[in-house]
Amino acid sequence: MKIFPAIDIKDKKCVRLVKGDFDNKTEYEMSPVEQAGKYKDHGFKNLHIVDLDGALTGETVNLDVIKDIVGKFNLKVEVGGGIRNLDSIMKYADIGVEKIILGSAAIKDKNFLKKSCEKFPNKIALGLDAKDGYLSVSGWKENSNQLTLDYLNEVNDYGVSRLIYTDINKDGMKQSPNFEDTLKIAAKSNCPVIISGGVSSIDDIKKAKGLENIEGIIVGKAIYDGDIKLEDLVKEDA
């Protein structure tokens, strides 16, 4: 079970949003690089980074910060946030990012997802962000009118190496992940699934551990708010 502590970067700072709302954000004192160092010092091996500036602009805005994190700490990093073309994927691959997460661009253009998987084998993670069973796109600002499971059926053979499933209603709420829907996705998915959104306690981590086709879990706000202690969390990381 891989634990992915999360770093969301906005204006070079660590932030957390509630349900992806940029007007409902908390900024934290520690810089993204310092935060990554803290995770490394505690013994974590994986890291989940979202470039929120990238999600808004479609550019690799925080590439330099992410390059710094990848270069300084021997962590397996997955990065998402506004990655909409092969050039952006290449930039992240070149700096040593382990998995590049495609979201809105892959949902709007399945061919882009297919091409990315072909060009970057074993590097592409698919981020499926859902609300009430339907996929959301563009920083969760619009509903795609596409059922999550229907979309997954269509792209399941493209060669995605990891799937990250987020229930938007749970994100930042610390009310436990949507295990029920995540398991439906995991049962259908050809690649392992990462649980995202709503982790509130170590109990959530323990519950996730025994589940079929679940590779790991992302923990964000519960760390920053002190609900989960890093020394307890790292014991669950394998």
ABEGO torsion letter per residue (X at the ends): XBBBBBBBBBGGBBBBBBGGBAABBBBBABBAAAAAAAAAAAGBABBBBBBAAAAAAGBBAAAAAAAAAAAABBBBBBBBGGBABAAAAAAAAAAGBABBBBBAAAAABAAAAAAAAAABBGABBBBBBBBGGBBBBGGGABBAGBBAAAAAAAAAAAGBABBBBBBAAABGAGAEBBAAAAAAAAAABABBBBBBEGBABAAAAAAAAABBGBABBBBBAAAAAGABBAAAAAAABX
